[in-house]
């Protein structure tokens, strides 16, 4: 490969590392062209699966600031899935393809600035995908909104019941408070202090006795 071609290849790989959400390194020894085409089709727009040269990839990874542990895995026929979308979904696709085609060996990856070995990539593939998490989140939000709507719909009824209960309570309290006032009205009035005395008591002391 000419020097200019090598420089262009390194620049392209560096750009892939820098602009991808993750990169999964595989060994594809023995896979046919048809199988590689099938794998690319399964990954779709979520990842770009590229056969790479180890020497050029090491240089590109170093220039992109990729952890050296990733470069140490570059041995044998290498191909990298540069992930553009959900890393978990891409890891699942590679894992499932590897199960059906054992000649594809997942060796490790570089995701979110961290190098990962094969076992860590496998654990990543076991996680729920972004779509599943979003679907569960949407379901939880919908359920909460339904509960909130039911609560808001119940508020007028609850308020009416509370108002009626307060009205009855206030009426009962009002009747109890008016009872002493009625009793005071029915009580006999006191005799005024200046009322005329009894007629017999007012007779003059020197009146003649009856014969």
C-alpha positions in Angstrom: 0.0 0.0 0.0 1.4 3.4 -1.0 2.2 5.9 1.7 -0.7 8.2 0.7 -3.1 5.3 0.8 -1.9 4.3 4.2 -2.4 7.9 5.5 -5.9 8.0 4.0 -6.8 4.7 5.6 -5.4 5.8 9.0 -7.4 9.0 8.8 -10.6 7.2 7.9 -10.2 4.7 10.8 -9.4 7.6 13.2 -12.5 9.4 12.2 -14.5 6.2 12.7 -13.2 5.8 16.2 -13.8 9.5 17.1 -17.4 9.6 15.6 -18.7 6.2 16.8 -20.5 5.6 20.0 -18.5 2.3 20.3 -16.4 -0.2 18.4 -16.5 -4.0 18.8 -13.4 -5.9 17.6 -13.9 -9.3 16.1 -11.9 -12.1 14.3 -13.6 -13.3 11.2 -11.2 -16.1 10.2 -13.0 -18.6 7.9 -16.1 -16.6 7.3 -17.2 -16.4 3.7 -18.0 -13.2 1.8 -21.7 -14.2 1.8 -21.6 -14.5 5.6 -19.9 -11.2 6.1 -22.6 -9.6 3.8 -25.3 -11.2 5.9 -23.7 -9.8 9.1 -23.6 -6.3 7.6 -27.2 -6.7 6.6 -28.2 -7.7 10.1 -26.5 -4.8 11.7 -28.1 -2.4 9.2 -27.6 1.3 9.9 -26.8 0.7 13.5 -23.1 -0.2 12.8 -20.5 -0.3 10.0 -18.7 -3.7 9.9 -15.3 -3.2 8.3 -12.3 -5.5 7.7 -9.2 -3.7 8.9 -5.4 -4.1 8.8 -4.0 -4.4 12.4 -1.0 -2.1 11.9 -3.0 0.8 10.4 -5.7 0.3 13.0 -3.2 0.5 15.9 -1.9 3.8 14.6 -5.5 5.2 14.0 -6.6 4.0 17.5 -3.5 5.7 19.1 -4.2 9.0 17.3 -7.9 8.8 18.3 -6.9 8.3 22.0 -8.2 4.8 22.2 -7.1 2.8 25.2 -4.0 0.7 24.4 -5.7 -2.4 25.7 -7.9 -2.3 22.6 -4.8 -2.3 20.4 -3.4 -5.3 22.2 -6.4 -7.3 20.9 -5.5 -6.6 17.3 -4.2 -10.0 16.3 -5.1 -12.2 13.4 -7.8 -11.4 10.8 -9.6 -8.4 12.3 -12.9 -6.7 11.6 -14.5 -3.9 13.6 -18.1 -3.0 14.0 -18.1 0.8 14.4 -21.4 1.5 16.1 -23.4 4.5 15.1 -26.5 3.9 17.1 -27.3 1.8 20.2 -24.2 0.0 21.3 -26.2 -2.6 23.2 -28.3 -3.4 20.1 -25.1 -3.8 18.0 -23.6 -6.1 20.6 -26.7 -8.2 20.6 -26.6 -8.5 16.8 -22.9 -9.6 16.8 -23.5 -12.0 19.7 -26.5 -13.7 18.0 -24.6 -13.9 14.7 -21.6 -15.4 16.4 -23.8 -18.1 18.0 -25.1 -19.1 14.6 -21.6 -18.7 13.0 -18.9 -19.7 15.5 -16.2 -18.6 13.1 -17.0 -15.0 14.2 -15.2 -14.4 17.4 -15.9 -11.3 19.5 -12.5 -10.2 21.0 -13.4 -7.0 22.8 -14.4 -3.4 22.3 -14.0 0.3 23.0 -17.1 1.9 24.3 -17.6 5.3 26.0 -13.9 5.8 26.3 -13.3 2.5 28.0 -11.7 -0.7 26.6 -13.8 -3.9 27.1 -12.8 -7.6 26.8 -14.9 -10.3 25.3 -16.7 -11.1 28.5 -17.6 -7.5 29.1 -19.0 -7.1 25.6 -21.1 -10.3 26.2 -22.5 -8.7 29.4 -23.3 -5.6 27.4 -25.2 -7.7 24.9 -27.3 -9.1 27.8 -28.6 -5.6 28.8 -31.9 -4.2 27.6 -31.7 -2.2 24.4 -32.4 1.5 24.3 -35.7 0.8 22.6 -36.9 -1.6 25.3 -35.9 0.9 28.0 -37.7 3.7 26.3 -40.8 1.5 25.8 -40.9 0.6 29.5 -40.4 4.3 30.4 -43.2 5.3 28.2 -45.4 2.7 29.7 -44.6 3.8 33.2 -45.3 7.4 32.3 -48.6 6.5 30.6 -49.6 4.6 33.8 -48.7 7.5 36.0 -50.7 9.9 33.7 -53.7 7.6 33.9 -53.5 7.5 37.7 -53.2 11.3 37.7 -56.2 11.7 35.4 -58.3 9.4 37.6 -57.3 11.5 40.7 -58.1 14.8 39.0 -61.5 13.4 37.9 -62.2 12.3 41.4 -61.4 15.7 42.9 -64.8 17.3 42.1 -66.7 14.4 43.6 -64.5 14.4 46.7 -64.9 18.2 47.0 -68.7 18.0 46.8 -68.8 15.2 49.4 -66.6 17.2 51.7 -68.7 20.4 51.2 -71.9 18.5 52.0 -70.4 16.9 55.1 -69.3 20.4 56.3 -72.7 21.8 55.7 -74.4 19.1 57.7 -71.9 19.5 60.5 -72.4 23.3 60.6 -76.2 23.0 60.6 -76.0 20.5 63.5 -73.7 22.9 65.4 -76.0 25.8 64.7 -79.1 24.1 66.2 -77.2 23.2 69.3 -76.0 26.8 69.8 -79.6 28.3 69.4 -81.2 26.1 72.1 -80.2 28.3 75.1 -81.5 31.4 73.4 -85.0 29.9 73.0 -85.1 28.9 76.7 -84.3 32.5 77.7 -87.3 33.8 75.8 -89.8 31.4 77.5 -88.6 32.2 81.0 -91.0 34.5 83.1 -89.9 38.1 83.4 -88.9 39.4 86.9 -91.4 41.8 88.7 -90.3 45.4 88.3 -89.0 47.1 91.4 -91.4 50.0 91.2 -94.6 47.8 90.8 -97.6 48.9 93.1 -97.7 47.1 96.4 -100.6 44.9 97.5 -103.8 46.9 98.3 -104.2 45.5 101.8 -100.7 46.3 102.6 -101.3 49.9 101.5 -104.2 50.6 104.0 -103.5 53.3 106.5 -102.4 52.1 109.9 -105.1 54.2 111.7 -108.1 53.1 109.7 -111.1 52.2 111.9 -111.5 48.5 112.6 -114.5 46.9 111.1 -117.4 46.5 113.4 
